[in-house]
Amino acid sequence: MFYQSDDFTPVSPDEFHNISMLLAREYRLLDEERFDDWLAMLHPEIHYWMPGMENRRRENPLEHGFFDSQHMALFDDAMRDLKRRVARFQQPSAWAENPATRNVHIVAGIEAFRGATAGEYVVYSTFQSIRSRGLDEEYVFSGRRYDTWADMDGQLKLKKRLILMPNATLNCKNINTFI
């Protein structure tokens, strides 16, 4: 799932524009809590993964540098898991979301390539997610995303997402968000 951009061909300017608009739309849907519309952007075989970061000395690296696919993950979700999380957000009894969290997502540093399979795109981006709740709770998450978007009946659907945040420890009460 961890791709190197050297392996792929960059997309055309028109494809890049469309992919950039798709990422912006995805974040707008999340910020507006339009979770059902966001779920509709996902491929049925989605793998939404955010491994935990490990502090390692350079002489003792992990397979992918700072994370290991066999170790802890903050998210390791398929479609069923994501639907459950959305259903929980939508319940009035979800105490961790009452009052609701206010989110602002920012996407930048977008690179887009044709994938190994026809109709697939490998997209790298950086993000910032700002979460505010109550009067004084604010958390800012930043990181990188490695996505695979696949054409499904003429629409691009998110098939894989690897989320990497540089923090080995997250200083927040919860991570009730999608990134």
C-alpha positions, 0 to 999 in steps of 0.5 A: 500500500505504500507507493513511491511516486517514481513508479507512476506517470503524472496525470494530465492538467485536466485530470489534476484539476478534477482530482484536486476538486475531488479532494476539496469536495471531500473535505467540504462534505466532512466539514459540513457533517455530510457523512452519507455523501462522504461515504458515497465517495468511498469504494466498497473495498475501502481500506482507511488506515492510519498507523501509529508512529514509532520513535526509532533510531536510524540504525533500527528502522521499520519497514516503512520508516516510522510505522509498521503494518503489524503494529498499532493503528489509530484507524484500520477501517473497511467500509463496515467500520466507517459506516459504523463510525458515521452512524455513531456520529449521527446519534443524539446520544453520542456524548463525545460529539455533544456539543458537536465538534467543529472541523476545518480541513485543509488539503495542500501539496497534491501530487497525482499519478496514474496508478498501476491499474487502468482507471486508478490514480495514486494521489499524495497530499498533505493536510491540516485538520482543525477540530474545535469543541466547546469553549476552549478545546482546539486540536490541530492535526497535520500530516500526509495522505497516500490515496488510491482513487479508482474509477467506478462507473464513471466516478472516482471512489476512494479505495485506499487511504494511508494517513501519516501524522508525524506525532508519536503521541496525540495530545487530544481526548479523542480522534473523532474525525475523518482525515 
